[in-house]
């Protein structure tokens, strides 16, 4: 379909191209736009779209394409885009644009909209205020169901959602919420106050988006009201924004767990120097911290020279310890992120990881002893030394891996920092100390 539309555009058969493109899903049209290399064809295709579809496509395309379109179209076309965009999508777009683009966009809005946009842009990044929309349906508690449904029909067309309607008093303070389903199924003469839900789950404009996402998950919400410090309704957060936030937060955690500076830029569109800058700081920290491992090996250099075979087991011990610690830290970090583990659960986590590590340690140590003593024909005392070291290394690695994310949370750091490479670096040093100390004691060197 995409190739057909492009062929029609190149042949200047704009009417046929328009008929073909309006039959596509908005998301598919946005994907088609992302794949167009000829920017002139892209601009022509955008201009032949009906206004409502054009605004929908605009909200789905990348910020680079949004910027190109805004910089290429007329002021009137900018106004048409803004008129059709949902308010939160317009804010998301403006937050990513340079000041010259923002100024041009604001120039094409009326004074009331301009004030609203400026207010939203001043909310802290990643707060409820920065992701909410003002396009919601509000009702009065004195209304009957019939009056409420009529009000929704008259005002709901340009709202982002009408699934939940919010009941306000004369000062716009939030008093309750009611679903469209409940309204439809209730008797026409019933007063809203009698059937509305008064125990409303809401957030403040300055609450962090991670907290909002956890509340959506906890209460199975599809939208949530956002209030100011006086409990006046100023907007709502919808489930589509929360899905984006969850994706963004997960990506950020993965990057931190891989010892990288978080970035929202797409990989293929990110400059090589930027990618290097995001990685090099943590790699430097980990490289310098790894010198402790080298110092430990040098300290026991005489032992290694006396029993050279000990050196061959160092990689296995360090890798197994690092992997064991990473397993525990990954589970605990995920538990903290989902709210399944809290700071008060530290002793429970410690006890559970200790029991798990004993089982895992005994199993791996037994297999390791059989392998190196019976199959590799290594001396009995060396086999015992390596196996005992492996057992205690796994125990300490899993305890360290389970505790460090909780410690990070306690001192207001992101638990994801205490993962993968950092855990491995710490456990490597611990494993070597245990190994050489055990070897010194068992072998009497």
Residue pairs with C-beta under 8 A, 6 or more apart in sequence:
1 20
1 24
1 32
2 32
2 35
4 20
5 17
5 20
5 21
5 32
5 45
6 36
6 41
8 14
8 16
8 17
8 20
9 17
9 41
9 44
9 45
10 41
14 44
14 48
17 45
17 48
18 48
18 49
18 50
21 29
21 45
21 48
21 49
22 49
22 50
22 53
24 32
26 53
26 56
26 57
26 60
27 60
29 49
29 53
29 57
30 57
30 60
30 61
32 45
33 42
33 45
33 46
33 57
33 61
33 65
34 61
34 62
34 65
36 42
36 45
39 68
39 72
42 65
42 68
42 69
43 69
43 72
43 73
46 54
46 57
46 58
46 69
46 73
47 73
47 77
49 57
51 80
51 83
51 84
52 84
54 80
54 81
54 84
55 80
55 81
55 83
55 84
55 85
56 84
58 66
58 69
58 81
58 85
58 89
58 93
59 85
59 86
59 89
59 92
59 93
61 69
62 266
62 269
63 93
63 96
63 97
64 269
66 93
66 96
66 97
67 97
67 98
67 101
70 78
70 81
70 97
70 101
70 104
70 105
71 101
73 81
75 104
75 107
75 108
76 108
78 104
78 105
78 108
79 108
79 109
82 90
82 105
82 108
82 109
82 113
85 93
86 133
86 135
86 160
87 116
87 120
87 133
87 134
87 135
87 160
88 131
88 132
88 133
88 135
88 160
88 238
88 241
90 117
91 117
91 120
91 121
91 130
91 131
92 131
94 102
94 105
94 117
94 121
95 121
95 125
95 130
97 105
102 121
106 114
106 117
106 118
109 117
116 134
120 129
120 130
123 129
123 130
123 205
123 206
124 130
124 206
126 208
126 209
126 210
127 205
127 206
127 207
127 208
127 209
128 203
128 204
128 205
128 206
128 207
128 208
128 209
128 212
128 226
128 237
129 205
129 206
129 226
129 234
129 235
130 209
131 209
131 212
131 237
131 241
131 245
132 205
132 226
132 234
132 235
132 236
132 237
133 160
133 235
133 236
133 237
133 238
133 241
134 234
134 235
135 158
135 159
135 160
136 159
136 160
136 161
136 165
136 166
136 223
136 225
136 233
136 235
136 236
137 151
137 152
137 155
137 156
137 159
137 162
137 165
137 166
138 165
138 166
138 167
138 168
138 172
138 233
139 148
139 151
139 165
139 166
139 167
139 168
139 178
139 192
140 167
140 168
140 192
141 167
141 169
141 175
141 176
141 191
141 192
141 193
141 196
142 191
142 192
142 193
143 151
143 191
143 192
144 188
144 189
144 190
144 191
144 192
145 183
145 186
145 187
145 188
145 189
145 190
145 192
145 195
146 188
146 189
148 165
148 178
148 183
148 192
149 183
149 184
152 162
152 165
152 180
152 183
156 162
160 236
160 238
161 222
161 223
161 236
161 238
162 180
163 179
163 180
163 222
163 223
164 177
164 178
164 179
164 180
164 222
164 223
164 236
165 177
165 178
165 179
165 180
165 183
166 174
166 176
166 177
166 200
166 225
166 233
166 236
167 174
167 175
167 176
167 177
167 178
167 192
167 193
167 196
168 174
168 175
168 233
169 175
171 232
172 232
172 233
173 230
173 231
173 232
173 233
174 200
174 202
174 225
174 227
174 231
174 232
174 233
175 196
175 198
176 192
176 193
176 196
176 197
176 198
176 200
177 196
177 197
177 200
177 225
178 192
178 195
178 196
178 197
182 195
186 195
200 225
201 215
201 219
201 221
201 224
202 224
202 225
202 226
202 227
203 211
203 212
203 215
203 224
203 225
203 226
203 227
203 237
204 226
204 227
204 228
204 229
205 226
205 227
205 228
205 234
205 235
209 245
209 249
210 245
210 249
212 224
212 237
212 242
212 245
213 242
213 245
213 246
213 249
214 338
214 339
215 221
215 224
216 224
216 237
216 239
216 242
217 338
218 339
221 239
222 238
222 239
223 236
223 237
223 238
223 239
224 236
224 237
225 233
225 235
225 236
226 233
226 234
226 235
226 236
226 237
227 233
227 234
228 234
248 264
249 337
251 262
251 264
252 262
252 416
253 333
253 337
253 414
253 416
255 261
255 262
255 263
255 278
256 262
256 414
256 416
256 417
256 419
257 330
257 333
257 416
257 419
257 420
258 420
258 421
259 279
259 282
259 283
259 286
259 420
259 421
259 422
260 278
260 279
260 282
261 277
261 278
261 279
261 281
261 282
263 270
263 274
263 278
265 274
267 275
282 421
286 421
286 422
286 425
289 425
290 425
290 428
292 429
293 318
293 425
293 428
293 429
293 432
296 429
296 432
296 433
296 436
297 304
297 314
297 432
299 436
300 432
300 436
300 439
300 440
302 445
303 310
303 436
303 439
303 440
303 443
303 445
304 310
304 311
306 445
307 382
307 439
307 443
307 445
309 378
309 379
309 382
310 382
310 385
310 435
310 439
313 372
313 386
313 435
314 432
314 435
316 368
316 390
317 386
317 389
317 390
317 393
317 431
317 432
317 435
318 424
318 427
318 428
318 431
318 432
320 364
320 390
320 393
320 394
320 397
321 393
321 394
321 396
321 397
321 424
321 427
321 428
321 430
321 431
322 397
322 423
322 424
322 427
322 428
324 357
324 360
324 393
324 394
324 397
324 398
324 401
324 427
325 397
325 398
325 400
325 401
325 423
325 424
325 426
325 427
326 401
326 419
326 420
326 423
326 424
327 398
327 401
328 353
328 356
328 397
328 398
328 399
328 400
328 401
328 402
329 401
329 402
329 404
329 405
329 418
329 419
329 420
329 423
330 419
331 402
332 341
332 349
332 401
332 402
332 405
332 406
332 415
333 405
333 415
333 416
333 418
333 419
334 340
335 341
336 342
336 405
336 406
336 409
336 415
337 415
341 349
341 406
343 406
343 409
343 410
345 406
346 403
346 406
349 402
349 403
349 406
350 399
350 402
350 403
352 402
353 398
353 399
353 401
353 402
353 403
354 395
354 398
354 399
356 398
357 394
357 395
357 397
357 398
357 399
358 395
360 394
360 398
361 390
361 391
361 392
361 393
361 394
361 395
362 391
364 390
364 391
364 394
365 387
365 388
365 390
365 391
365 394
366 387
368 386
368 387
368 390
369 383
369 384
369 386
369 387
372 378
372 382
372 383
372 386
372 387
373 380
373 383
378 386
381 442
381 443
382 439
382 443
384 442
385 435
385 438
385 439
385 442
385 443
386 435
388 438
388 442
389 431
389 434
389 435
389 438
389 439
392 434
392 438
393 427
393 430
393 431
393 434
393 435
396 427
396 430
396 434
397 423
397 427
397 430
397 431
400 423
400 426
400 427
400 430
401 423
401 427
404 418
404 422
404 423
404 426
405 415
405 416
405 418
405 419
406 415
407 418
408 414
408 415
408 417
408 418
409 415
439 445
